[in-house]
Amino acid sequence: MSLIKKLREEKKSNEEFEIMLKHLTLEEMFSLRLELEDQTFKNNLSGYKIYFIIRDVISEGLIKFALDYKKTKNGAAKFLGLDKDTLERNMMKYKLLVKNKKPT
């Protein structure tokens, strides 16, 4: 199932939101999300070392997307510009499993 369909079913997204989101750059989306989180934490995100954890957050998201989008580890690795061993090491690091066991 696509993420769009899943989020719509969970009432976390809709067509209007997706159109607005499509017009933001990745940098704007990320900055907006951080600003909203900072408001939630009452301007006190400074203790969370965001700069140091963001690489893992982004890497995990990219790998999840690539695995879902390409359906195989080989396809995901090629899409990301990684070799299969590097992809598999990162899948273990982030505890990601391929749901549908198809040939790699």
C-alpha positions in Angstrom: 0.0 0.0 0.0 1.3 3.4 -0.8 2.1 5.8 2.0 -0.3 8.3 0.5 -3.2 5.8 0.7 -2.1 4.7 4.2 -2.0 8.3 5.5 -5.3 9.1 3.9 -6.9 6.1 5.6 -5.5 7.2 8.9 -6.9 10.7 8.3 -3.4 12.2 8.5 -3.5 13.5 4.9 -5.8 14.5 2.2 -5.6 15.9 -1.4 -5.5 19.5 -0.3 -2.7 18.9 2.2 -0.7 17.0 -0.4 -1.0 19.8 -3.0 0.2 22.3 -0.4 3.0 20.0 0.6 4.1 19.5 -3.0 4.8 23.2 -3.3 7.3 23.2 -0.4 10.9 22.4 -0.9 12.4 19.6 1.3 14.2 22.3 3.2 11.0 24.2 3.9 9.2 21.1 4.9 11.9 20.1 7.3 12.3 23.6 8.8 8.5 23.9 9.2 8.3 20.6 11.0 11.2 21.6 13.3 9.5 24.9 14.1 6.2 23.1 14.9 8.1 20.6 17.1 9.9 23.5 18.9 6.5 25.1 19.6 5.3 21.8 21.0 8.3 21.6 23.3 7.8 25.3 24.2 11.0 26.5 22.5 13.2 23.9 24.2 14.5 21.5 21.5 18.1 22.6 22.1 18.8 19.6 24.4 18.0 17.0 21.7 21.1 17.4 19.6 19.0 17.5 16.4 22.0 18.2 14.1 23.6 14.9 15.1 20.5 12.7 14.8 19.0 14.1 11.6 21.3 12.0 9.4 19.9 8.8 10.8 16.3 10.1 10.6 16.8 11.0 6.9 18.7 7.8 6.1 16.0 5.6 7.6 13.3 7.5 5.8 15.1 7.2 2.4 15.6 3.5 2.9 12.0 2.9 3.9 10.8 4.8 0.8 13.3 3.0 -1.5 12.3 -0.5 -0.3 8.6 0.3 -0.6 9.0 2.0 -4.0 11.3 -0.5 -5.6 10.1 -3.6 -3.8 13.5 -5.4 -3.8 16.7 -4.8 -2.0 18.6 -4.7 -5.3 16.2 -2.1 -6.7 16.3 -0.1 -3.5 20.1 -0.1 -3.4 20.4 1.0 -7.0 17.8 3.7 -6.5 19.8 5.0 -3.5 23.1 4.7 -5.2 24.3 2.1 -2.7 25.7 -1.4 -3.0 23.5 -4.2 -1.6 25.8 -4.8 1.4 25.6 -1.2 2.5 21.9 -1.2 2.1 21.6 -4.4 4.2 23.9 -3.0 6.9 21.7 0.0 7.2 18.5 -2.1 7.2 19.9 -3.9 10.2 21.0 -0.6 11.8 17.4 0.8 11.5 15.8 -2.6 12.1 14.0 -2.5 8.7 12.6 -5.7 7.2 11.3 -6.3 3.8 7.6 -7.2 4.3 7.0 -9.0 1.0 9.8 -11.5 0.6 10.5 -11.2 -3.1 13.7 -12.1 -4.9 16.4 -9.5 -4.3 
